[in-house]
Amino acid sequence: MVRLLVSGQTAGSNQGECGSWHLNRITPWLSGDQISEFSAHMAGWERGLVDPALCPLCLTHVETDAHCIRDCPHVSGIWNMLFGGQMPASQRSTPISMWLFNNIASADVHNSGFRWNLIFGVTCWLVWKSRNEIFFQNAPWDCSNIVHRVLHAIRKFTTIHNNGPAISVHKKCSTKHISWSPPEHGWVKWNLDGSVLAPDARASSGCVLRDSMGRWLTGIVRNIGHSSITFAELWAFKDASYVSLLRGDAAVWFESDSITAVNFVKHGVPPNHPCFGLVSAIRKDLSKIQSVIVSHTFREGNFVADGLADIGHSCPLGLHVLSDPPSSISNFLLADSVCFPRPYFA
């Protein structure tokens, strides 16, 4: 906990820059005893008597993210209980980011009868909360008690979720989970999106092409200039179909979160329609591809293309082909590769 407050600072530093700490910034949320304990700990750190990077539970390992919520010997006892004896070696050896994604995306059911991803998320939260309680409240560490609190919290949540009042007095809100769907083997899939920024209607588009394993093949961003959202969505179709023709793709799936653009591409528009020229060019490109699917998805299944469309605003006018994925969308790509579900509220 202390490590996060003093991240990037040297002993004795008390600067007002990003990453520094000031006791007066946190005192409104601490009791008198907590302030005294925190001050004593920081004084020990400044004299070199305390290493703020060490885990306050085991006092032997650096307090990394993985150590905090999984690898600390005291914390692993909680996971061993939840796994019914011993946490599997595959769980212990997985990199922390992939470990989090895999467990949150899991469809398994725990032997308690609750969904494992729900138990996992609440456990991570309570482990972190309990670690803070040790420092700020001098609370004891009790693995059995933490496991009990996890299951108790989930029972309460489940009861409220199943029996609580509807959010709206007129219509009960329904929730479903949307994830990116990979194409079949031998196919490639484009995800497409457009973006328009107010107030001057600056438009851009973004496209990502992936294979059946979810691997990045290429990406496209376009700074369109001033335009409408429908034109931006259609430009994504045009650029994607153009690049697929250049690549020689034989079986291509095009997916967009714009139902308007999808319908225009699938069914065409009248000759007097403002989008007729662009739609006709797209349909002509698609007719040259051997096998084509055009479908609609919700935004929750289109995060990578959405992120690329945002990037397009900062690019020079015109088309830009990306051989490698930008770092800003790496988490979205990782989530899609495991078909991570995102909630959609209808």
LONU-924836 format. One record per residue (C-alpha): residue in one letter; x negated, y negated, z. Coordinates in steps of 0.1 Angstrom, whole numbers. Example, Ala and Ser with C-alpha at 12.3 -4.5 7.8 and 13.67 -1.06 7.14 Angstrom:
NODE  res  xx  yy  zz
NODE  A  -123  45  78 .
NODE  S  -137  11  71 .
//
This chain:
NODE  res  xx  yy  zz
NODE  M  0  0  0 .
NODE  V  -28  -24  10 .
NODE  R  -47  -15  -22 .
NODE  L  -19  -29  -43 .
NODE  L  -18  -62  -24 .
NODE  V  -55  -68  -28 .
NODE  S  -59  -53  -63 .
NODE  G  -89  -68  -81 .
NODE  Q  -102  -88  -51 .
NODE  T  -136  -86  -34 .
NODE  A  -140  -85  4 .
NODE  G  -132  -119  19 .
NODE  S  -115  -132  -12 .
NODE  N  -84  -153  -6 .
NODE  Q  -78  -168  -40 .
NODE  G  -44  -179  -53 .
NODE  E  -47  -162  -87 .
NODE  C  -28  -133  -101 .
NODE  G  -36  -101  -82 .
NODE  S  -47  -119  -50 .
NODE  W  -30  -118  -16 .
NODE  H  -18  -144  9 .
NODE  L  -4  -134  42 .
NODE  N  21  -163  42 .
NODE  R  36  -149  10 .
NODE  I  47  -117  27 .
NODE  T  54  -128  63 .
NODE  P  91  -137  57 .
NODE  W  97  -100  52 .
NODE  L  76  -87  82 .
NODE  S  82  -85  119 .
NODE  G  57  -100  144 .
NODE  D  42  -66  151 .
NODE  Q  39  -58  114 .
NODE  I  21  -91  107 .
NODE  S  -3  -83  135 .
NODE  E  -10  -48  122 .
NODE  F  -15  -60  87 .
NODE  S  -38  -88  98 .
NODE  A  -59  -64  119 .
NODE  H  -62  -40  89 .
NODE  M  -72  -68  66 .
NODE  A  -98  -81  91 .
NODE  G  -113  -46  93 .
NODE  W  -114  -44  55 .
NODE  E  -132  -78  53 .
NODE  R  -158  -66  78 .
NODE  G  -163  -34  58 .
NODE  L  -148  -12  85 .
NODE  V  -118  -1  65 .
NODE  D  -116  10  29 .
NODE  P  -83  -3  15 .
NODE  A  -85  21  -14 .
NODE  L  -83  52  8 .
NODE  C  -50  70  13 .
NODE  P  -37  62  48 .
NODE  L  -24  97  52 .
NODE  C  -54  119  45 .
NODE  L  -81  92  47 .
NODE  T  -103  112  23 .
NODE  H  -91  104  -12 .
NODE  V  -86  72  -32 .
NODE  E  -49  61  -33 .
NODE  T  -42  65  -70 .
NODE  D  -6  68  -83 .
NODE  A  -10  105  -88 .
NODE  H  -24  109  -52 .
NODE  C  4  88  -37 .
NODE  I  33  108  -50 .
NODE  R  19  143  -58 .
NODE  D  -17  152  -50 .
NODE  C  -21  141  -14 .
NODE  P  -22  172  8 .
NODE  H  5  157  30 .
NODE  V  27  149  1 .
NODE  S  22  183  -17 .
NODE  G  39  199  13 .
NODE  I  71  182  3 .
NODE  W  69  195  -33 .
NODE  N  60  230  -21 .
NODE  M  92  230  0 .
NODE  L  113  219  -30 .
NODE  F  97  245  -53 .
NODE  G  105  272  -27 .
NODE  G  70  280  -16 .
NODE  Q  43  266  -39 .
NODE  M  42  239  -65 .
NODE  P  33  256  -99 .
NODE  A  -2  250  -111 .
NODE  S  12  236  -143 .
NODE  Q  29  209  -123 .
NODE  R  -3  200  -104 .
NODE  S  -26  198  -134 .
NODE  T  -4  177  -157 .
NODE  P  -14  141  -162 .
NODE  I  7  118  -140 .
NODE  S  26  100  -169 .
NODE  M  35  133  -186 .
NODE  W  44  148  -153 .
NODE  L  69  120  -146 .
NODE  F  84  122  -181 .
NODE  N  87  160  -181 .
NODE  N  105  162  -147 .
NODE  I  128  133  -153 .
NODE  A  138  148  -187 .
NODE  S  142  183  -172 .
NODE  A  176  199  -176 .
NODE  D  169  225  -149 .
NODE  V  191  230  -119 .
NODE  H  175  233  -84 .
NODE  N  184  262  -61 .
NODE  S  204  236  -40 .
NODE  G  228  233  -69 .
NODE  F  217  198  -78 .
NODE  R  200  187  -111 .
NODE  W  162  189  -108 .
NODE  N  156  155  -124 .
NODE  L  179  139  -98 .
NODE  I  160  156  -70 .
NODE  F  127  147  -85 .
NODE  G  135  110  -89 .
NODE  V  148  106  -54 .
NODE  T  118  125  -40 .
NODE  C  93  102  -57 .
NODE  W  112  72  -43 .
NODE  L  114  85  -7 .
NODE  V  77  96  -7 .
NODE  W  67  61  -16 .
NODE  K  91  46  9 .
NODE  S  79  69  36 .
NODE  R  42  60  29 .
NODE  N  51  23  34 .
NODE  E  70  32  67 .
NODE  I  37  47  80 .
NODE  F  19  14  76 .
NODE  F  46  -12  84 .
NODE  Q  66  7  110 .
NODE  N  41  32  123 .
NODE  A  65  60  115 .
NODE  P  54  96  117 .
NODE  W  50  117  85 .
NODE  D  74  147  85 .
NODE  C  77  167  53 .
NODE  S  108  186  64 .
NODE  N  125  153  74 .
NODE  I  117  138  40 .
NODE  V  131  168  21 .
NODE  H  163  166  43 .
NODE  R  166  128  35 .
NODE  V  162  136  -3 .
NODE  L  191  162  -3 .
NODE  H  212  140  20 .
NODE  A  209  110  -3 .
NODE  I  218  131  -34 .
NODE  R  248  146  -16 .
NODE  K  261  111  -8 .
NODE  F  254  99  -44 .
NODE  T  271  129  -59 .
NODE  T  302  124  -36 .
NODE  I  305  88  -45 .
NODE  H  299  94  -82 .
NODE  N  326  121  -83 .
NODE  N  352  105  -60 .
NODE  G  345  68  -61 .
NODE  P  368  42  -77 .
NODE  A  365  34  -114 .
NODE  I  343  4  -122 .
NODE  S  372  -11  -142 .
NODE  V  408  -11  -130 .
NODE  H  419  -7  -166 .
NODE  K  394  19  -180 .
NODE  K  370  42  -163 .
NODE  C  334  38  -177 .
NODE  S  320  69  -192 .
NODE  T  283  77  -194 .
NODE  K  265  98  -219 .
NODE  H  228  103  -225 .
NODE  I  212  95  -259 .
NODE  S  178  108  -269 .
NODE  W  158  107  -302 .
NODE  S  164  138  -323 .
NODE  P  135  152  -344 .
NODE  P  141  164  -380 .
NODE  E  139  200  -390 .
NODE  H  107  215  -401 .
NODE  G  98  203  -436 .
NODE  W  116  170  -431 .
NODE  V  104  136  -421 .
NODE  K  125  110  -403 .
NODE  W  127  72  -404 .
NODE  N  141  52  -375 .
NODE  L  150  17  -386 .
NODE  D  160  -15  -369 .
NODE  G  164  -52  -376 .
NODE  S  161  -82  -353 .
NODE  V  172  -118  -355 .
NODE  L  161  -145  -330 .
NODE  A  183  -175  -321 .
NODE  P  186  -204  -326 .
NODE  D  169  -206  -360 .
NODE  A  178  -170  -372 .
NODE  R  142  -158  -377 .
NODE  A  146  -122  -389 .
NODE  S  123  -92  -389 .
NODE  S  126  -54  -393 .
NODE  G  108  -23  -381 .
NODE  C  105  13  -392 .
NODE  V  88  44  -379 .
NODE  L  83  77  -398 .
NODE  R  77  109  -377 .
NODE  D  76  146  -385 .
NODE  S  95  175  -369 .
NODE  M  71  174  -339 .
NODE  G  77  138  -332 .
NODE  R  42  128  -344 .
NODE  W  37  93  -359 .
NODE  L  31  94  -396 .
NODE  T  34  56  -405 .
NODE  G  51  25  -394 .
NODE  I  64  -7  -411 .
NODE  V  71  -42  -399 .
NODE  R  84  -70  -420 .
NODE  N  87  -107  -412 .
NODE  I  117  -117  -433 .
NODE  G  120  -154  -425 .
NODE  H  154  -169  -419 .
NODE  S  182  -143  -425 .
NODE  S  212  -125  -410 .
NODE  I  211  -93  -389 .
NODE  T  228  -73  -417 .
NODE  F  201  -83  -442 .
NODE  A  174  -75  -416 .
NODE  E  188  -40  -411 .
NODE  L  191  -34  -448 .
NODE  W  155  -46  -454 .
NODE  A  144  -18  -430 .
NODE  F  162  7  -453 .
NODE  K  146  -8  -484 .
NODE  D  111  -7  -470 .
NODE  A  114  28  -457 .
NODE  S  128  42  -489 .
NODE  Y  101  24  -509 .
NODE  V  73  39  -487 .
NODE  S  88  74  -488 .
NODE  L  88  72  -526 .
NODE  L  51  62  -526 .
NODE  R  43  90  -502 .
NODE  G  62  116  -523 .
NODE  D  84  127  -494 .
NODE  A  109  153  -506 .
NODE  A  133  156  -476 .
NODE  V  139  124  -457 .
NODE  W  163  114  -428 .
NODE  F  170  77  -424 .
NODE  E  185  67  -390 .
NODE  S  196  32  -379 .
NODE  D  215  18  -350 .
NODE  S  235  -5  -373 .
NODE  I  267  12  -383 .
NODE  T  273  -16  -409 .
NODE  A  240  -10  -427 .
NODE  V  246  28  -425 .
NODE  N  280  24  -442 .
NODE  F  267  0  -468 .
NODE  V  239  24  -478 .
NODE  K  262  55  -477 .
NODE  H  292  41  -496 .
NODE  G  279  10  -514 .
NODE  V  294  -25  -516 .
NODE  P  314  -44  -543 .
NODE  P  295  -64  -569 .
NODE  N  306  -97  -554 .
NODE  H  293  -88  -520 .
NODE  P  263  -109  -508 .
NODE  C  243  -77  -500 .
NODE  F  251  -60  -534 .
NODE  G  216  -65  -549 .
NODE  L  197  -51  -518 .
NODE  V  222  -23  -512 .
NODE  S  220  -12  -549 .
NODE  A  182  -12  -548 .
NODE  I  182  10  -517 .
NODE  R  207  35  -532 .
NODE  K  186  36  -563 .
NODE  D  155  45  -543 .
NODE  L  174  72  -523 .
NODE  S  187  88  -555 .
NODE  K  150  95  -564 .
NODE  I  144  115  -532 .
NODE  Q  153  152  -534 .
NODE  S  171  156  -500 .
NODE  V  184  126  -480 .
NODE  I  203  122  -447 .
NODE  V  216  88  -436 .
NODE  S  230  86  -401 .
NODE  H  238  62  -372 .
NODE  T  224  64  -337 .
NODE  F  228  42  -306 .
NODE  R  200  18  -296 .
NODE  E  190  42  -268 .
NODE  G  178  66  -295 .
NODE  N  161  39  -315 .
NODE  F  136  23  -290 .
NODE  V  105  27  -312 .
NODE  A  120  10  -342 .
NODE  D  134  -17  -320 .
NODE  G  99  -23  -306 .
NODE  L  84  -25  -341 .
NODE  A  111  -50  -352 .
NODE  D  102  -72  -323 .
NODE  I  65  -71  -334 .
NODE  G  76  -82  -369 .
NODE  H  84  -117  -355 .
NODE  S  47  -123  -347 .
NODE  C  34  -111  -381 .
NODE  P  29  -132  -413 .
NODE  L  58  -133  -437 .
NODE  G  61  -101  -458 .
NODE  L  56  -63  -454 .
NODE  H  30  -48  -432 .
NODE  V  23  -10  -431 .
NODE  L  8  4  -398 .
NODE  S  -14  34  -400 .
NODE  D  -15  37  -361 .
NODE  P  12  29  -335 .
NODE  P  8  -4  -316 .
NODE  S  0  1  -279 .
NODE  S  32  -17  -269 .
NODE  I  54  12  -281 .
NODE  S  33  41  -268 .
NODE  N  56  48  -239 .
NODE  F  86  49  -262 .
NODE  L  68  73  -285 .
NODE  L  59  96  -256 .
NODE  A  95  96  -243 .
NODE  D  108  104  -278 .
NODE  S  83  133  -282 .
NODE  V  100  151  -252 .
NODE  C  135  139  -263 .
NODE  F  138  118  -231 .
NODE  P  175  110  -225 .
NODE  R  185  74  -219 .
NODE  P  220  65  -204 .
NODE  Y  246  49  -227 .
NODE  F  276  34  -210 .
NODE  A  307  35  -232 .
//
